[in-house]
Amino acid sequence: MKPKRELGLFDAVMMGLGGAIGFEIFVLLDYAYFILAGSGIILALLLGGLINLLIMLSYCELSAAIPEVGGEYTYTKAAYGGLVAFISGCLRWLASVFGAALAALTFAQQLAYFFSIFSPEVQGIVLVEMPLIAIFVVIVLAALDIRGVKGVGVMIVTAFLAIFAIFVISGLWSGLAPPEVLPKPLPEGLAGVFAATAYTFPMFFGMRALVASVPLIKDPEKNVPRGILLSALLMIPLYFSVAYVAVGVASLEKDAHTPLLNFAAEKIMGLAGGFLFAIAGMVANLSALGTSITVQSSIARGMSRDGYLPKIFLSVHRHFGTPYVAVIAGSLFIMFLSATGVVAFLGYAASFGSILVFALVNLSLMKLRKEKPFMKKPFKTPLYPLTPIAGLVMSLVLLTVPIFLGDVNAINALMSSLGLMSLVLATYYLRMTGRYRLQVAMGGASLGMGIFGTLLTYLIGTGLVPFTLPHIYLYVLTFVSVVSIVAGVLNISTRTRKIF
């Protein structure tokens, strides 16, 4: 049972905006402003918007030429097939899951600020129970996604745009001090701008939800590229103006415990402004969380279709016509990550995977142009091949700059992502191996999980990754990691002697 194509251009734009605008600006802008770039965050967001627009041109051509379920996974499969496509799909799925968990936690943060205005006692309870609140929100949004609720995304995006418009107009009307857009001193300050661009770049990731939802859009050859470009163009002035107003009324000496945007709204419009922006934050998080749940299920279905995941992920609910198995499976992972309560780490982990996917998409476009020159192209990327090459280079720059600057969050995300990639490769081998090599594959998967667990234990033990749960869980993780490594080595060595 295939999903129906019911959405037009307006719905496509709303879907792109619904995935992009939202929770990231509430959780990422603070660190970028206070730690990385200061007022240079305004330039960083402008630069991020332009880089995103550059990369989205490659998405426009590929989404119009290959309007199928799976998004980036489908593009890399058409270009490279096999292992590269599987890695791309896993990176995209993991980025969606990490982003969804971050959205759920940020919702709980905004809820805490909301209650700080009216009831500090309730705020204390919310702060303590943030992981549980995040899990509850995931359950509700997953249930709505399974039921196929229509129109919620459009209403959320419309409300969010209205609230931001009120914020920007009120800030400009109040006579804020024009902030310095260029960082000082130059050129040293530019390094912080690039680092802030990399850190805040996830604010633009969500518009790829439009690509993952191609099967739902009417006339995708025209509406998908137009929707992508319109969404990308609208995001630039929106984020630029919001950051300009927020930085104009805030100072680097303000209370770091209050989110930057909430502080700015409260300073401009009083408690009513703080209340309004707390609502905006929660609305944004619900929008992005719902979109991420839909995106991860689409990716899982695409990989299941090609045999990399069990066929059960293709199951469609007989009453609602939605991929309920893929939604439930992804939501369980999201709830697990939300329970950790580690906000900064989740942000960089989502960023790392998505930037790598951006690089693979640009490479896929160049490979398909070379090997399939006569493939149907309803939309052609302008200034080819300069556009995809520039997109590839900028993706790698955004990936490496925070690491070279020694950003702890970036380093932790990189190390953990390498561990997850070992699991990805083990899983790929497990699915692709023959029956007689299954034991070796299972041993490889066990070994990979053991190595990843050991790496995670080291990061937690050294304090590089925050850990909010009791230390007994750390001891359990250490024990399981050691057992997995030993079992993996024994399994591989025993079976290898029998096969070879």
HELIX and SHEET records of a PDB file:
HELIX    1   1 LEU A    9  ALA A   20  1                                  12    
HELIX    2   2 PHE A   23  VAL A   27  1                                   5    
HELIX    3   3 LEU A   29  TYR A   31  1                                   3    
HELIX    4   4 ALA A   32  ALA A   37  3                                   6    
HELIX    5   5 GLY A   38  GLY A   40  5                                   3    
HELIX    6   6 ILE A   41  ALA A   65  1                                  25    
HELIX    7   7 GLU A   72  ALA A   79  1                                   8    
HELIX    8   8 GLY A   82  PHE A  118  1                                  37    
HELIX    9   9 PRO A  120  VAL A  128  1                                   9    
HELIX   10  10 MET A  130  ARG A  147  1                                  18    
HELIX   11  11 VAL A  152  TRP A  173  1                                  22    
HELIX   12  12 GLU A  188  THR A  200  1                                  13    
HELIX   13  13 PHE A  201  ARG A  208  5                                   8    
HELIX   14  14 ALA A  209  ALA A  212  1                                   4    
HELIX   15  15 VAL A  214  LEU A  216  5                                   3    
HELIX   16  16 PRO A  220  VAL A  249  1                                  30    
HELIX   17  17 LEU A  260  MET A  269  1                                  10    
HELIX   18  18 LEU A  271  ARG A  305  1                                  35    
HELIX   19  19 LYS A  311  LEU A  314  5                                   4    
HELIX   20  20 TYR A  324  SER A  338  1                                  15    
HELIX   21  21 VAL A  343  GLU A  371  1                                  29    
HELIX   22  22 LEU A  386  PHE A  404  1                                  19    
HELIX   23  23 VAL A  408  MET A  432  1                                  25    
HELIX   24  24 ARG A  435  ARG A  437  5                                   3    
HELIX   25  25 LEU A  438  GLY A  461  1                                  24    
HELIX   26  26 HIS A  471  ILE A  499  1                                  29    
END                                                                             
